[in-house]
Amino acid sequence: MVCGFGGVGKSTFCRAMTAKSTPNFQETLESVHTWDTSKIVEWVNRLGAPWTNDAVDLVISEHVTGQNLPELIQLGPAGRSVPSSTLTNMCRSKYKSIDAQAFSTAVFALLEKGYLSTVGAVKVDGQIELHDKRVSMVDFAGQIEFMVSHQLLLSSMHTICMIIQPAPSFGRPDSSHSGSWDYWARFLASLGDRRVGSLLLAVSHLDKLDGISMAASRRLMGDAFEEAKLANPSILASPIELDYHNLVQTALTVRNALKGAFEAVAANWWVPRSYDTLSTIVQDEARRCSECHELPIVSRQRFITVVDEYCLAHPLDSELLSNILSDANLFNRAIEYLEATGEIMSVGEQLLIDPIGWFSSFLGHFIKDDLNVSSIQIDKSVLQRGTVCLRDIVEALSHDFESSSSTQGQIHTMMDLLCNLEMCVRLNNGGIETPSTRFLFPCLLPTLESLQDLRSQGVLDNVSAIRGQRFKEINGNLLPPGLFVGLLARMYRRMSLGTFDLQRMWRNCAVLAIKTGLRVIIKCDSPTRIIEIVAYSVNKESLFVGAAKGQASIVVWLAHLVRAYLKGYTQLHFDEVLLCPSLQCHGLNRAGQG
């Protein structure tokens, strides 16, 4: 698993390690402005857009190079790129399938950033060969919204993770990449136990440093390395310097590091050969679904049929595999293994193939990214405060998969799965799901930037009684980005209708309307690793809820719910304290106004 913030060089690393031709790969490191037509064609093919073929024809026929790429775009209002008249005319006359606006934004981003950003999580074509072993790579997008889905797979003990940080960012707090090693090491540590030695650190963008800067940067790297080791004891090996101008030596260094990590992960872990065969069958089925534009979900019976067909075609090496099919317990264990390695996810009688890739590409429809032209992004006017209706979800997915009644039924199954994983919430619609049914994705909510937004909801007016409780992580572990939004999803599903309102919800805070005269603010401050529950009421009596024999403060009830939820994060340890009930301590005067 290749991790790091956007623009650190994760995709470049994956391409370098799977490059079939070392000299040709080195040429791709040259400035975009020096690219010839063949390199532009390679870049267009990597966009993966529905109109890619026409775009390739345009590049070849019009002899587009890096030098004349700027002629395809121009700046429009608010500094956004729009198609130039040249590109617009070509698309209207010869290459009608091309989305000129999407193509122009991709060109603009390429010229500005010099790289093609990853959308979601991409399983890299090709593998790294380690003698008798093979390592597959997954390139994770760096946007914070995607990390909600990343943690589903990154928590596995069967994975090797590499964190990449650019060399120029060390010792520069103003850099957006500063502290990448430490952040991601803490993030991974917060998700669960990892095998010692399974976490690798790497340094990119070495070509952007001169000799003097390199010496200083190496000293700063050493300090950052020691800090990262304290944050995550899974780190053992020294940082890997990704020097692509000496790709042969870099590839050898990476392979040696991966071999050591592989042995650490696989220590005391024996896997039957039949499980490896099952993994291969799953990958073949994933390719079939992709080629047929089908959703990557199959029934258990379909999977058994596929395995049975393999056994018939390969009778000499399928005896153990046949035994698995004939024994329900053995089959269930095999499914558990495939789930642990992230190959599938079991959804009742359905099996979702490559779940992390599917979830990330699914979110890619909603997370605005000018570089994302490989999927149909839902317009912001449709995405209303973190919610989207089923009709628009089906329409977006229909561009990727064949539209049929069975596919739409599978989409319903997928939405059920997302809800069960607390990645989204099906909003109440009288219990009947229709095309207009809306789903809330808490990770797509805006972030609360100012308390003024809370005051506009009237939650701080006429307050005379306050009670609160604080949960603080005491081991210094990072609160995963998916923790609080998952908590919001669970609370939304379990609490009565009307308690939550979309206008009173943010990615890091929510205002709960419990009853007349009683409001509760639940908020998360990730930098300080604190979750707080604060109840505001018009009098002390209003703080209590429940039947006569089970009455308790609303804070007690909600703290119990939060406590139960946090048990799912076994690596995090929270200290609990009650907050001061004084109005002044909460910034209110005696009139209950801030």
N, C-alpha and C positions, 0 to 999 in steps of 0.2 A: 504494500500500500504506500503510494508516494504522496506525501502530505506537505503542506506549506501554504502560505497565503498566495493570492493571485500575483502572477508575474515573477515568481522566484525561479522558474525554469523547470518545473515538474515535467511538462510535456516534452521539452527539449531533452531532458534526461531519458525519458522513456523511448524517444525516437533514437537517441544515441545508442542505447543499450540493445536495440533491436535492428540497428542499421545494417543492411546487407552489404553496403559498400562504404568503407571508411572515408575515402577521398571525397565521394559525392556528399556524404553527410557534412564534412567540414565546410563544403561550399555553401551549405544552407545557413551557416553562421554569419555569412557576409551581410552587409547592409541591404535592406529591402531595395533601395534605389539602384543597386547593382545587379539585381536579379534579371535573368533572361526570361524569355517566354516559357521555357520548359519548367522553370521554378515557379512561375506564376500559375501554370497549369497544375502543378503539384499542390500548391496552396489552395486553389479553387476546389480540387478534388477532396481536400480535407475538410472543406466547409460542410459537406454532406447534405446540402440543401436539395429540395425536390427539383430545382432548376439547374443543378450542377452541370449536366451534360451540355445544355445550351450555353452556359457560362464558359465552359471549356472551349466550345466552338468559337465563341466570341473572342476569347483571348488569343487563340491560334490564328483565326482569320484576320483579326485586326492587328496582329503582331504586337500585343500588349507586353510591355516590359516594366520593370520597376521604375524606370526613368519616366515613362509616360502614364503610370498609374494615377498621378494627381489630376490628369486631364479628365478622369472619369467622375470626379466629384467636385462639389463647390460648397461653400459654407452658406447655410440658410439662416433663418431667424434663431436667435439664442445660441448661435455658434454650432448648431447641429449640422451635420453633413446631409446634403441632398444630391440626387443624381445631377450631373452636369447635362447640358443640352446634348452633348455628344453621346453620352450613355443613354439618355432618354430616347433619342432618335434611333439608336441602334436596337434598343429593346422593343420599340414600337414597330420597327420595320422587319428585322431579321430574327430577333431572338425573343419572341413574344412570351415565352414561359418564364423568363427571368423577372424576379421581383426587384425592380430597379432600386427601390429605396433600401431594401435589405442588403443588396449587393454594394450599394454606395456606403452604407454604414460599416460594412465589413472591411471595405477598402480603406475607409477613413481610419478605422481602429488599427488596421495593419500598419498603416503609415505612421500613426501616432505612437502605438505601443511596440510595434515590431514583432508581435507574436500573436498567435491565435489562441484565445483563452479557452479553457476547458469548460464545458457545460455539464454540471452534475458530477458523475463519476464515470470514467470511460475505461473499459477493460481493453488494455493495449493489445493490438495485433502483434503476434510474435511472442516468444518467450526467451528467457535467459537460460542457456544450457549450463548446468553444473555437473559435468561428468555424467553420472547416471540419473541426475535429478533435473527437473525443469521448474522454473519459477515464473508464474504468471504475474503481470503487473496491473494494478488499478491506479489510474491517474485521477486524483480527487480535485474537484474545483475548490478554489480558495474562498468563495463568497460565504459569509457567515450563515446565510439562510440554508445552504446546502448541508451544513454541519449537523443539522437536525437529523438528516437521513444517514450521514456518514457514520454516526455513532452506532447505528444498527450493526454494522460490520466491523468497525474498528475495535469493538470490544472483544472480538474473538481472540482466544488464546492461540489460535492456529495461524496467525498472521505475522508477517514481518513488516514493520513500518519504517520508512525512511523519511526524515524531516529535512527539508532543504531550506537554507537561508542564504541570501546573496552576501558575498564577501564585503561589498561597500556598506552594508547596513550595520556592521558591528561597530559599537562605540558611537552610533549616531541615533540618539533618541528621537530625532525628528523624522527618521525614515519610517515609512509605513511597514517595513519588514523587520524593524528592530525588535529583538526579543522573540523572534519566531521559534527558535529552538525551545526556549523556556515555556512559551505559551502552549505549543503543541505537545511538549513532554508532559505538562500538567494536565492538558486536556485528555490525553491518552491514559494517564494514571488515574484520572477520575472515573474512567469508564469500567475499570475492573483490573484484576490481576493480569500481568503479562509475564511470559517466561523471560528469565534473565538472559540478556544478549539479543533479544528479538527486536530491539529498537536501535536504528542506525541514524547518524547525523551526517549531513553532507553540506558542502559549501559550493555555491554556484557563482556565476558572473566574475570569475577570476580575471578575465580579460579586461575588466574595467578598472583594474588597479595597476599602478606602476610598481617598480621594485621597492621604493621606499614605503609606499602605502601598503604593499603586501606584507612587509616585515611587521609593521605596526598592527595590521589586521590580524596576522597570525597570533600575536600576543592577546588581542581582544577575543579571538576565537577560543583560545585556551581558557580564558576566564569564563566565557559563555558555556563552554563545554562542561566545566566543573559545576556551574549553576544548574545546568540541565540534568546532570547526573544526580544531583541532590533532589531535583523535582521528580525524577523517574529512575529508580534503581535498575530498570531493564536495560539501561545504556551501559555498554562495556567498551565497545570498540572505539578507537579514535576517529575523529571526523574524517570524512572522505572528501578530498578536493577534486571537484569535477572539472578537469582541464580537458576540454574537447579538442584543443589543438594538438593534444597528445592522446588521442582517443584510444589507441591500442593499450597503452599503459593504464589509462583511467578505467577502461573496461575490465582489465585484469584485476585491478584493485577492487572494483565493485564486486566482481565475481568471488574473490577471496573473502570479502566482508560478508556477502550473502551466504557463502558456504558455511562460515562460522555461525551466522544467525540461524541458518536452516538447521544445523546440527543442534543448536540450543533449543529451537522450537520443537524439533522432533525427538529430543531426548526422552527416553522412557515412553515413547509413543509409537506403538506398532500398529500399522494399518494393513489390513488384508489387501492383497492384490485385487481382489474382486471389487473393493471400494474404489480403487483407482480406476478400474474399468467403468464402474458406474458413473464416476465423475466425467469420464470421456464421453459416455453416452449422453449425459446431461448437456454437455457442450455441443454435441452434434444436434441434439434436439433444439437447443437455443439457436443454432445457425439455421435450422429448418424453419423455425418460427420467423426469424428475421427475413429469410428469403421469400417466405410466403406472406409477409406483412401481417402476421398474426400476433396477438398478444402473447407474451411468453408465459402462458399459464396452461397447464395440462392437468387432467384428472389423474388420480392414482392408477386407475385402470388403464388409461392411455399409456402411462409410464411403464406399467407392468408389461403391456403389449410390446412396447418398444424394446424393453430389455429382453423379452422372450424372443423377439425377432433377431436380436443380436446373438443370443445363445444358439439359435438354429443355424445362423450363418457362421459361427465360430465354435463348433462343438468341442474342439480339442482343448481350448483354454477357458471354457465356461462352466465347468462342473460346479465350482463353488458358487458361481453366480446363479445357477439353477437351484441350488440348495436355498439361497436367499429368497428366491421367488416362491418356493414351496413352504417356507416357514414364516408365519406372520411376525413372530418376534424378531427374527433375523432381518426381515425386511424393514421393520420399524427402526431397528438399530442403524441400518444403512441410511435411512432417511434422516435420522438424527445426526449422523456423521456429515451428510451433505449439507445439513442446516448449519452445523458448527463451522464448516469451511466456507460458508457463504454462497454455495452453489445454488441452493434452493431455499424457499421458505414454505412451510406447510400451512395451508389455509383450509382446515377441515379435510375434505376429500380432494381439494385442489392443490397443486404444487406450482408455486411461482418460481420461475427460473431467473437467476441473476437478480435477486431482489434489490441489492443496493444500486445497481445500474439503472434498474427500472424506476425506483423511487426518485433518484436524482434527475433522470431525464423527464420524469413526470413533473417534478417541481420546476424544471427548466421552462415549462410552458407558462409559468406564472411569475418567475423572477426576472425582472427586466434586465436585459443584457444586450447591448447593441451588437455584440459579437456573436450572439446566438442566432444564427440563420439556419441551423440544422433542424429546428423544430418550429412549429407554429406557435408564436407567443400570443397569449390572450391579452387583448387590449386593456389598458388601465381602466377604461370606462366600464368594462365588464367586471374587473376585479375590484369589488367594493369593500374597502376596509378589511382585507384579509379573507373575503368570502367570494365564492364563485358558484354559479348554478350548474346543475348536472348537465343541462343542455349544452353549455359552453365547453364543459369538460369533454363530453362525447364528441363535439365538433372538432376540438383541438386534437384529440387522439385519432380521429378518423383520417387525419392527414398522414399519420404514421402507420395505421393498421387498416386492413380491409374492413369496411363497414358492413355489418350483417347483424341479424338478430342475436346470433350466438356471441358475437363480439360485444354487443351492448350488454348482454347478460354477464359477460366476463368483467366488463367495466363496473357493473354493480358489485360484483364480487370483490374487485380491487378496492372499491371505495369502502366496503365493509372491513376489509383488511386494514386500510389506512386508519379507519376509525378505531378499530381494536388496538392498533399500535399507538393510539393517542397522538397521531400526527395531524389529524383533523377531526372535526365534529360535524355530524349531520344536524343541521338546525331543525328545530321542531316544525313540522308541517302537517299537523293533525294526524301523524302516524302513517301517512300515505306518501310514498316517494313518487314524485312526478318530475318531468324535465325541468321544472322551475325550482325544485328543491335546492337549497343553497348549502354549501359546505364551508365551514370556517377552518382556515389554516392559520393557527396562532403565530407561526413563524413568519407569516407575511403581514402581520399587523404592524402599524407604525410604532416607533419607539417614543415613549414619553420623555420629552426633553425639558419640560418646565412644569412646575406645580400650578401654573396659571391654567393649564388644561383641566386640572382637577377642580379648581375653584369655579370654572365655567360650568361644572356639573352640579354645583350647589352642595357639594358633600361636606363643606366646612361651615355651613351656616347654622346658627342657633344650637351649637354643641355645648352640652354641659357635663357630659361624662365620656371618658375615654379609657379603653383597656387595650392592651396589646401584648404580643409575644414575638420574640425574635429568635430565629434559627441562624447560627453562625458556624460555618465550616471551620474547624479548629486545627486541622492538619495542614493547612495551606494549600489544599488541592483546589484546582479551578472548578467552578460550577459549569458543567457542560452547557453549551447554548441550547440544547434540547430539553434541559431539565425544567425550566420554568414554563415554557410554552406547553410542554407535556402536562404539567400540573394544571395549567389553565384548562386544557382539553378535558382532563379528568373531572375537574370541579364543574365545568360547564355541563357535562353529561349527567352528573350525580345530583346537582342541585335543582330546585324547583324552577319552573318556567318563570321568567321575569327577573330572576336574580342577577343574571348577566345581561348587559346591553352592549352591542358592538361599539357604540359611541363612548362607552366607558371602559373600553379594553385597549390595552397596548401590549407590545411584545414583552415589556418588563413590568407591567403594572395593570391592575384591574380594580374597578370599584363595584362592589356587590351591594345591591339593594335588597336587604334581607326582609325588611318590613317598614311600615311608616315610622319615620323617626330613627331608623337604624341603618347606617351605612358602614361597610367594611372596605378598607383599602388593603390589598395584598400586593406586595411589590418585591422585586428582586434587584439587588445591587451586585452585579457580578464582580466588579473590582474589589469590593470589600467582602465578598462571599457571604452575603447576608440576605435572608428572606424574612420579611416582616409582615405580621398581621396586625392591623390597627382598626379597632371598632370605634365609631363615633355615634353618639346617640343624644337625644334631647334630654334624657334623664337616666339614672342608673338602672331603673327597672326595665327599661327598653333594651338593655344589653342582654337580657336573658331570653332564651328561646327553648322550645320543647314543651312536652306535656308536664303536668304538675309533678309527677314522680321522677321525671327525667330532665327537669329543667337545669340548664347550665349556661354559663356565659357563651355567647356566640364564638368568642375567641377560643374557648376550650374545644368546642366542636370542630372548628376549622383547623386548629392546631393538631387535633387527632388525625384529620384527613391528610394534612401535610406530612405528618410524621409517618403515616402508613405509606405514603407515596415515596418518601425519601429512602425507605428501606430497600427500594429497588436499586439504589446506588450504593452498593456495599463498600466501595472504597472511600466514600465520604462520611465523615463523622461530625455531627452537629452538636453544639452546645446550645441549650435552650434557656432563655431568661425572659422574665416578665418585664414589660416596659413600665415606666413611671406613669401613673394615672393623672398626673398634673397637667392641666391645660397649657400652662406656660412652657412645659418641657416639649410640647408638640407645636409650639409657635402660635398658640391661640391665647386670646385675652379672655376675660371673664364673661364677655358677651358671646364667646364661642366663635369669634371671627378672627381670621388670620390677617 
